């Protein structure tokens, strides 16, 4: 762990780590881009999974769509250059 000399934030030696939720990532993007979409999702590798794995992946996608915390949650965003 390291301490940033500029802001005093404690971070991993490979760089600052910041957590985002849907609102904060939207607010970070808005000054620079036209924000088209920001949503929670789960990226699932369906090809590599068995039938049960595919079913679990589908459930993860549906749960993420409705805002539930899922294993490996991700935020998807789409923006357009102004």
Backbone as numpy.savetxt, mean C-alpha at the origin, in Angstrom:
# Nx Ny Nz CAx CAy CAz Cx Cy Cz
19.75 0.58 13.24 18.91 1.76 13.24 19.80 3.00 13.24
19.31 4.04 12.61 20.03 5.31 12.50 19.08 6.45 12.91
19.66 7.62 13.13 18.88 8.82 13.43 19.17 9.85 12.35
18.11 10.37 11.74 18.26 11.38 10.70 18.76 12.68 11.34
19.89 13.23 10.86 20.41 14.46 11.43 19.52 15.68 11.12
18.71 15.58 10.10 17.85 16.71 9.70 16.56 16.77 10.53
15.86 15.63 10.62 14.55 15.66 11.29 14.52 14.91 12.62
15.59 14.15 12.94 15.64 13.42 14.20 14.87 12.11 14.19
14.32 11.72 13.05 13.56 10.48 12.92 14.50 9.28 13.02
14.10 8.26 13.77 14.86 7.02 13.85 14.41 6.14 12.69
15.35 5.58 11.95 15.00 4.78 10.78 16.00 3.65 10.56
15.61 2.69 9.74 16.47 1.58 9.36 17.61 2.11 8.52
18.76 1.48 8.57 19.94 2.01 7.89 19.77 2.10 6.37
18.81 1.41 5.79 18.60 1.49 4.34 17.68 2.64 3.96
17.24 3.41 4.91 16.43 4.58 4.57 15.24 4.76 5.48
14.63 5.91 5.36 13.43 6.21 6.15 12.34 5.21 5.82
11.60 4.84 6.83 10.44 3.99 6.64 9.23 4.80 7.07
8.22 4.82 6.25 7.03 5.59 6.56 5.81 4.73 6.27
4.87 4.76 7.15 3.62 4.05 6.94 2.62 4.98 6.29
1.86 4.45 5.36 0.84 5.23 4.68 -0.51 4.57 4.88
-1.51 5.40 4.99 -2.87 4.90 4.85 -3.43 5.59 3.60
-4.65 5.29 3.27 -5.21 5.81 2.02 -5.22 7.34 2.01
-5.60 7.94 3.13 -5.67 9.41 3.18 -4.29 10.05 3.08
-3.30 9.53 3.80 -1.98 10.17 3.77 -1.31 10.03 2.41
-1.47 8.89 1.75 -0.85 8.77 0.43 -1.57 9.67 -0.58
-2.89 9.80 -0.46 -3.63 10.72 -1.31 -3.13 12.15 -1.11
-2.97 12.55 0.15 -2.51 13.91 0.46 -1.08 14.16 0.01
-0.23 13.13 0.04 1.15 13.26 -0.43 1.22 13.44 -1.95
0.33 12.77 -2.68 0.34 12.82 -4.14 -0.34 14.07 -4.70
-1.35 14.56 -4.00 -2.21 15.62 -4.52 -1.48 16.89 -4.97
-0.45 17.37 -4.28 0.20 18.60 -4.77 0.92 18.44 -6.12
1.23 17.21 -6.50 2.04 16.97 -7.69 1.29 16.32 -8.84
0.18 15.65 -8.54 -0.54 14.87 -9.54 -2.04 15.07 -9.41
-2.74 14.74 -10.47 -4.19 14.58 -10.40 -4.42 13.16 -9.93
-4.97 13.00 -8.77 -5.17 11.67 -8.19 -6.44 11.06 -8.78
-6.27 9.95 -9.48 -7.41 9.28 -10.11 -8.05 8.26 -9.18
-7.20 7.55 -8.44 -7.73 6.49 -7.58 -6.70 6.14 -6.52
-7.16 5.93 -5.30 -6.34 5.40 -4.21 -7.23 4.42 -3.46
-6.78 3.17 -3.37 -7.60 2.15 -2.69 -6.72 1.06 -2.10
-7.28 0.37 -1.13 -6.59 -0.76 -0.52 -6.85 -2.00 -1.39
-5.82 -2.82 -1.53 -5.97 -4.05 -2.30 -5.00 -5.09 -1.77
-5.06 -6.26 -2.31 -4.09 -7.32 -2.03 -3.62 -7.83 -3.39
-2.32 -7.89 -3.57 -1.78 -8.42 -4.82 -1.57 -9.92 -4.63
-2.30 -10.70 -5.39 -2.30 -12.15 -5.22 -1.77 -12.81 -6.49
-0.78 -13.69 -6.34 -0.23 -14.44 -7.48 -1.08 -15.70 -7.66
-2.16 -15.56 -8.43 -3.09 -16.68 -8.59 -2.48 -17.87 -9.33
-1.64 -17.64 -10.31 -1.08 -18.74 -11.11 -0.31 -19.76 -10.28
0.35 -19.28 -9.25 1.21 -20.16 -8.46 0.48 -20.87 -7.33
-0.81 -20.69 -7.22 -1.56 -21.23 -6.09 -2.43 -22.41 -6.49
-2.68 -23.26 -5.50 -3.62 -24.36 -5.67 -5.03 -23.78 -5.65
-6.01 -24.64 -5.80 -7.40 -24.19 -5.78 -7.71 -23.48 -4.46
-7.31 -24.09 -3.34 -7.58 -23.48 -2.04 -6.83 -22.16 -1.89
-5.61 -22.10 -2.40 -4.84 -20.86 -2.36 -5.50 -19.76 -3.17
-6.06 -20.14 -4.33 -6.77 -19.17 -5.16 -8.02 -18.67 -4.45
-8.72 -19.56 -3.77 -9.91 -19.19 -3.03 -9.55 -18.22 -1.90
-8.48 -18.53 -1.17 -8.02 -17.64 -0.10 -7.61 -16.28 -0.67
-6.94 -16.27 -1.82 -6.55 -15.03 -2.46 -7.75 -14.19 -2.85
-8.77 -14.84 -3.37 -10.00 -14.14 -3.75 -10.66 -13.51 -2.52
-10.68 -14.25 -1.43 -11.24 -13.72 -0.18 -10.44 -12.51 0.30
-9.10 -12.59 0.18 -8.25 -11.45 0.55 -8.60 -10.22 -0.28
-8.77 -10.41 -1.58 -9.12 -9.29 -2.46 -10.44 -8.64 -2.06
-11.43 -9.45 -1.79 -12.75 -8.93 -1.42 -12.67 -8.21 -0.08
-11.98 -8.81 0.89 -11.84 -8.17 2.20 -11.10 -6.84 2.08
-10.04 -6.79 1.29 -9.28 -5.56 1.11 -10.14 -4.48 0.46
-10.98 -4.88 -0.49 -11.84 -3.92 -1.18 -12.77 -3.22 -0.20
-13.19 -3.93 0.83 -14.10 -3.35 1.81 -13.38 -2.81 3.04
-12.05 -2.65 2.94 -11.30 -1.97 3.99 -10.80 -2.83 5.12
-10.98 -4.13 5.05 -10.50 -5.00 6.12 -8.98 -5.15 6.05
-8.36 -5.27 7.20 -6.92 -5.52 7.24 -6.69 -6.96 6.80
-5.87 -7.15 5.79 -5.59 -8.49 5.28 -4.08 -8.73 5.33
-3.69 -9.98 5.24 -2.27 -10.30 5.20 -1.66 -9.71 3.94
-0.59 -8.99 4.08 0.06 -8.37 2.93 -0.76 -7.29 2.27
-1.39 -6.40 3.07 -2.20 -5.36 2.44 -1.33 -4.38 1.66
-1.88 -3.85 0.61 -1.17 -2.89 -0.23 -2.12 -1.77 -0.58
-1.54 -0.63 -0.93 -2.34 0.49 -1.40 -2.03 0.67 -2.87
-3.06 0.67 -3.68 -2.94 0.88 -5.11 -3.33 2.32 -5.37
-2.54 3.00 -6.21 -2.93 4.35 -6.60 -2.68 4.55 -8.07
-3.49 5.41 -8.66 -3.37 5.79 -10.05 -3.42 7.31 -10.11
-2.43 7.90 -10.79 -2.35 9.36 -10.87 -2.09 9.78 -12.32
-2.32 11.04 -12.58 -2.04 11.61 -13.90 -1.21 12.87 -13.69
-0.19 13.01 -14.53 0.65 14.20 -14.47 -0.16 15.42 -14.82
0.02 16.48 -14.07 -0.73 17.72 -14.33 -0.12 18.46 -15.47
